[in-house]
Amino acid sequence: MNKLTGHLLAGLCAVVGAFALAGIALNRNEPINSMWLVVASVCVYITGYRFYATWIAAKVMMLNDERATPAERLRNGHDFEPTNKWIVFGHHFAAIAGPGPLVGPTLAAQFGYLPGTLWIIIGCVLGGAIQDFVVLFCSVRRDGKSLGQMAREEIGKVGGMTALITVLLIMIILLAVVALVVVNALNHSPWGTFTIAATMPVAIFMGLYLRFFRPGRVLEVSLIGFLLIIASIFGGEWIAHSPTWAPIFTISAIGLAWSVILYGFAASALPVWLLLAPRDYLSTFVKLGVVILLAIGILVVQPQMQMPALSRFIDGTGPVFAGSVFPFCFITIACGAVSGFHSLISSGTTPKMLAKETHILPVGYGSMLLEGFVAIMAMIAACVLDPGIYFAVNSPAGVVGATAEKAVATITAWGFPVTVEIMAQLAKSVGEDSLFYRTGGAPSLALGMAHIFSKGGGGEALLGFWYHFAIMFEALFILTVIDAGTRVGRFMLQDLLGQIYAPLGRTSWMPSVIGSSAAVVFGWGYFLIQGVRDPLGGINSLWPLFGIANQLLAIIALCVCTTVLVKMHGARRMWITLLPMAWLITVTFTAAIEKIFSASPRIGFLAAAKTATNPTVVFNNQLDAVVCAIFLVLVTTILIDSVRQWIGILKGTQTAQSTETPFVASQLRAEDI
């Protein structure tokens, strides 16, 4: 009876999800309530987990709790340690949930809420969660090895070494773009800049507190840190209105860029316990708290979607970034639907912590579904804003005009009325001098979140607090990715350099640590400065490059996954990862070719270089085209090597030799974890 009831409830959930999804897709004439998006996403995610993911776990992976995981077999109390599955779930979610699920949907809202919403819901269930799930499974069955190591062993030496180099290059682009989002959010904002700057000494205090004063009191110091951060938000308001301190914290975009570059170097080179680890404690508390708060706010307020289902900009003429809805919607929204960056986490620390194989399902598949839900909330927050305000905030001066009057005239002519007075009043309400030209997605997302929070409690009087609270929340997401990503990039570079000269590969040798940290920071710092100086706001060119790089990384991960499935089951199960990979190849290669060769200067790098008069802009666009082309060549090399493997195995001309570790019976008891 209980089993039958479970099946009936699951079936009802599927029906409700399908009905809500149809309601979203077919509505055109009037605004819909945001709860339609919430219901559709939750029901589809539950259905995908209950039927699709559970079937894969049982029939394809054959997860077995009697089999010892690397955390048990290689237990050393440092990297390999069996951990409670919900603690691992929290760690994994905090690691994968960077700025992507917040910023990507906000930028893609220029197409209307429908394309991005459908991609987040469907892409997450059939693509992103599958990638994370299968990569985590592969790594657990291979002693917790990294994606690059698995590529080298499963695909071959050529594909594996190419994958290592590609992942490092892609990481540099990812870090540059997320840093640009922070810079654009804090540009000439003394309130926001002070609040984020205050997180540095707070994090160092937390590190010293844990190291020397109260070792092991993680919860205690995290609560203290959270209270100090809340105090810094109120302090930022006082700073913003102080004639003495406001000019000090009113920093230009270039000044902020150099500050973020110096921070990235320090976070990579300093001891992990002093800055990086305590920031992770702090950001995890803030992430989980704000995600829950935003979900409650949407449920209580139930705001109407102001953005149309499909906007006039699906043709590629959008001001936020150039490019048509296909393929650019599917690379703009990566995290929340499919994100290659997640494969680095699923083959990084997480597989070394799982106590039982069945934990792979909730951690690998479930965490991605939760991130998809975060992306849905970000889409709602962006689309509940008045469209005129949304475009005034996100459009660069090079597109809408260099003055407020020209900007509102251009946006109003598009059919999204807005006035200078409305924007001035809104800026005053949130404690900013101006909200025009705040590209990057973070400021408009913060406005949407503040709108929801203020409706839920405090009213318009607390709009400024909620806005800067949201900015702080987003910046903590992003800075966590910058400091951890720079350190991971340093490890990758040292691994490669160690094959040339052994001491360079030692993570304890300070000359190598400092030199490789500087090299990685120089790489993403260059692209950051390039984006800051871009007259179109940087996001127009760099976010598509970010999306292309991220999705190419997902293609590499799915190549490894498909190779493993072919070795396990032949052709019978390879479609599970081959189908999402084929879709990503289609959209990502199309987007990359358009970004290189399009005749439109707003889309094509080479066309932009031809029409530019500034020598720096010409060089930067040419460099972007070269980088994009290199990515395509490298990933194509990996694809060819993978297909060669698949054909050989399926024809029987090549042995399906897997590197999966032999079965070892688990001795771990439930009470041990």
Buried (B, 14 or more C-beta within 10 A) or exposed (E): EEEEEEEEEBEEBBEBBBEBBEBBEEBEEEBBEBBBBBBBBBBBBBBBBBBBBEEBBEEBBEBEBEBBBBBBBBBEEEEBBBBEBEEBBBBBBBBBBBBBBBBBBBBBBBBBBBBBBBBBBBBBBBBBBBBBBBBBBBBBBBBBBBBBBBBBBBBBEBBBBBBBBBBBBBBBBBBBBBBBBBBBBBBBBBBBBBBBBBBBEBBBBBBBBBBEEEEEEBEEBBEBBBEBBBEBBEBBBEBBEBEEBBEEBBBEBEBBBBBBBEBBBBBBBBEBEBBBBBBBBBBBBBBBEBBEBBBEBBEEBEBEBBBBBBBBBBEBBBBBBBBBBBBBBBBBBBBBBBBBBBBBBBBBBBBBBBBBBBBBBBBBBBBBBBBBBBBBBBBBBBBBBBBBBBBBBBBBBBBBBEEBEEBBBBBBEBEBEBBBEBBBEBBBBBBBBBBBBBBBBBBBBBBBBBBBBBBBEEEEEBBBBBBBBBBBBBBBBBBBBBBBBBBBBBBBBBBBBBEEEEEBBEEEBEEBBBBBBBBBBEBBBBBBBBBBBBBBBBBBBBBBBBBBBBBBBBBBBBBBBBBBBBBBBEEEBBEBBBBBBEBBBEBBBBBBBBBBBBEBBBBBBBBBBEEBEEEEBBEBBBBBBEBBBEBBEBBBBBBEBBEBBBEBBBEEEEEBEBBBBEEEEBEBEEEEB
